[in-house]
Amino acid sequence: MSGGRVLPPLRHWTEGGTALRIGGHSVFVRRDGPAGGAPVTLLHGFPTSSHDWAAVVPALGAAGLRVTTLDLLGFGESDKPRRHRYSVLEQASLVEEVWRRHGTGDTALVAHDYGVSVGQELLARNPARITRMGWLNGGLYPDLHRPVRIQRLLHGPLGPLLAPLTTERRFAASLRAVCGRPVHDEDVRDLWAAASRAGGHLLAPRLLRYIDERRRHAARWTSALEDFGGPALFVWGPADPISGAHVLPRIRERVPRAQVVELTGPPAVGHCPQLEDPEAVAAALTAFLAP
């Protein structure tokens, strides 16, 4: 099962970035678009990398936006320390340090999946810094989050035993199970290459502790989402079994001022809108973010 390829080759994406040394670790960062453009930061999901955004970034840059993307610690081209205690709070601090290094002040922020939790933490810390907020499918409300079976297993006590058994084939099957549209074989191969580089797939049990953090910080993060006074946009794939159509009534009830773009297709988009329908995502984000 495969659709047309949407992502540029992973090597082309990584060749356009640089490595920053932050907290003793190497962190991969890209900067695209005009240097004087309005800043926007894109946060990726689990278990992939900033390459997820590669089909959307050119349109944002062409619209005059200065786009920052990065691989969070434990992902993609960034360092993947084996015995590290990964934390959403640490990832948020890493994003803040990237902003500091590049002189980024106020910025728009767009987040997907794991990045949603990082985005909520950043909002909770300093909502005045975020000019506008874009959300793609993610666990905004822990009680509505429905992790798939393999995530539950990797998050459980058997996780360290199961992680080494993850292969490209199993990764592909898991990805396609949460997408509403086909994903090209070459795109899947690059997504796996980013996730598994330097043994990154072995870190899944440690990275998945973010599920516990979501529960622990639920009140604070939910308040940050719902109390944000700036413009908000939700670009949502309703066919997502993890955080799909069942989340939208809560969003519409609790964040009534927000714009909602529901990617109904046909076929309806699933968990990875920027991979499944990058043109629609780019159009929605450009209209929302462009000065």
Stockholm file with secondary structure:
# STOCKHOLM 1.0

chainA/1-291         MSGGRVLPPLRHWTEGGTALRIGGHSVFVRRDGPAGGAPVTLLHGFPTSSHDWAAVVPALGAAGLRVTTLDLLGFGESDKPRRHRYSVLEQASLVEEVWRRHGTGDTALVAHDYGVSVGQELLARNPARITRMGWLNGGLYPDLHRPVRIQRLLHGPLGPLLAPLTTERRFAASLRAVCGRPVHDEDVRDLWAAASRAGGHLLAPRLLRYIDERRRHAARWTSALEDFGGPALFVWGPADPISGAHVLPRIRERVPRAQVVELTGPPAVGHCPQLEDPEAVAAALTAFLAP
#=GR chainA/1-291 SS CCCCCCSCCHHHHHHTCEEEEETTEEEEEEEESCTTSEEEEEECCSSSCGGGGTTTHHHHHHTTEEEEEECCTTSTTSCCCTTCCCCHHHHHHHHHHHHHHHTCCSEEEEECTHHHHHHHHHHHHCGGGEEEEEEESSCSSGGGCCCCHHHHHHHSTTHHHHGGGCCHHHHHHHHHHHCSSCCCHHHHHHHHHHHHGGGGGGGHHHHTTHHHHHHHTHHHHHHHHHHCCSCEEEEECTTCTTTSGGGHHHHHHHCTTSEEEECCCSSCCCSCHHHHCHHHHHHHHHHHHCC
#=GC SS_cons         CCCCCCSCCHHHHHHTCEEEEETTEEEEEEEESCTTSEEEEEECCSSSCGGGGTTTHHHHHHTTEEEEEECCTTSTTSCCCTTCCCCHHHHHHHHHHHHHHHTCCSEEEEECTHHHHHHHHHHHHCGGGEEEEEEESSCSSGGGCCCCHHHHHHHSTTHHHHGGGCCHHHHHHHHHHHCSSCCCHHHHHHHHHHHHGGGGGGGHHHHTTHHHHHHHTHHHHHHHHHHCCSCEEEEECTTCTTTSGGGHHHHHHHCTTSEEEECCCSSCCCSCHHHHCHHHHHHHHHHHHCC
//
